[in-house]
Amino acid sequence: MDIDTRLLRNFAVVAEEGNLTRAAARLFMAQPSLTKQIKALESRLGVELFTRGRGGMTLTRAGAELARGVPDLLGSWDALAAGAAGAGRVLRVGFVASAANEYTRPIIAAFNRLRPNWRVELRQTEWSDPTAGLAAGEVDVALLRLPFPGQEAMRCEVLLTEPRWIALPTGHPLASRGTIAFHELLDEPFVAAPPESGRWREHWLAEDERGGRPARVGAVAHNPDEWLTAIASGYGIGLTPRATARFYRRPDIVYRPLTGVSPSQVAVVSPSDGMPGGALRDFIAGCLSVLGGNTPAGMSDITDIDIA
């Protein structure tokens, strides 16, 4: 029987807290997603692990037995994984969409100069986890768009700031405009990230710039391909970093600059508990050396694009 260690880690937190709401907050995830994971673990094992009641979550006999064994099991796995990673000298770097744009490769090169015997393993997640696996301990460090749920509990170094633009289907009435004011779009349907992405979803719906007017959600997307398809199909429009106009050019979508919205930031993010280890410290140093005010060679013109 194969079981994802993430299910066991999340089960252990629920067992400790005895409450789904507190456990979900501790794990930086939505309560419905955590409930789904607990049910998936119960289904995989064929037993009920909790008795649900008004007072919270109470371990069943089977749940209590699993809770006693999980810490040792996960501790052994973590030790094995750390040993394997050490032997292979791999730094796991999470990202959600475009990482640090065109700067990602120079960042990896800078890290490799500091750690020539190491390699970077890039791991991408869908939009339902805007921490790219960092909150769950699946990666060592991440290149993330701010803000995201649980950001206050992480160490964040902002690397770059860029405007948020708007993506429109080519047949949209405003598609021929050079620049669009955000207030002109308040009644438009938007293609949104999943609800469990929390603050990240709110940022990409520009909740702070709406003056209290709720966003209309025309479709929900879990990754860039779904998002682009929904926009091209006319289900809604979408806020996006300016870099998307370079990475995702399509004949059925146009990207336009916006006024009236704050910019987007990319940060290198790591756990805040304790000082970064040697390899992690060098990766952050590599990020800052590449984006410390100097544009890497060959990138001086990356903002000069044809947006039509």
PESULMO-V873959 format. One record per backbone hydrogen bond with DSSP energy under -1.0 kcal/mol. CO is the residue of the C=O (numbers start at 1). NH is the residue of the N-H. Records with the same first field share a line. If there is no record, write none. Layout:
CO: NH / NH
This chain:
4: 7 / 8
5: 9
6: 10
7: 11
8: 12
9: 13
10: 14
11: 15
12: 16
13: 17
14: 18
18: 57
19: 23
20: 24
21: 25
22: 26
23: 27
24: 29
30: 34
31: 35
32: 36
33: 37
34: 38
35: 39
36: 40
37: 41
38: 42
39: 43
40: 44
41: 45
42: 46 / 47
49: 60
51: 58
53: 56
56: 53
58: 51
60: 64
61: 65
62: 66
63: 67
64: 68
65: 69
66: 70
69: 73
70: 74
71: 75
72: 76
73: 77
74: 78
75: 79
76: 80
77: 81
78: 82
79: 83
80: 84
81: 85
82: 86
83: 87
84: 88
85: 89 / 90
89: 119
91: 121
92: 140 / 141
93: 123
94: 143
95: 125
98: 101
100: 103
101: 104
103: 107
104: 108
105: 109
106: 110
107: 111
108: 112
109: 113
110: 114
111: 115
115: 118
119: 91
121: 93
123: 95
126: 129
129: 132
131: 134
133: 138
134: 137
141: 94
142: 269
144: 267
148: 151
150: 153
151: 154
153: 272
155: 270
157: 268
160: 266
162: 264
163: 242
165: 240
166: 256
167: 238
168: 254
169: 172
172: 175
174: 177
180: 259
181: 184
182: 185
185: 188
189: 237
190: 218 / 219
192: 221
194: 197
195: 198
197: 200
198: 202
199: 203
200: 204
202: 207
203: 206
206: 209
207: 210
210: 213
216: 190
219: 192
222: 127
223: 227
224: 228
225: 229
226: 230
227: 231
228: 232
229: 233
230: 235
231: 234
237: 191
238: 167
240: 165
241: 244
242: 245
243: 246 / 247
244: 248
250: 253
252: 170
254: 168
256: 166
257: 180
259: 182
264: 162
265: 146
266: 159 / 160
267: 144
268: 157
269: 142
270: 155
272: 274
277: 281
278: 282
279: 283
280: 284
281: 285
282: 286
283: 287
284: 288
285: 289
286: 290
287: 291
296: 299
299: 302
301: 304
303: 305
307: 255
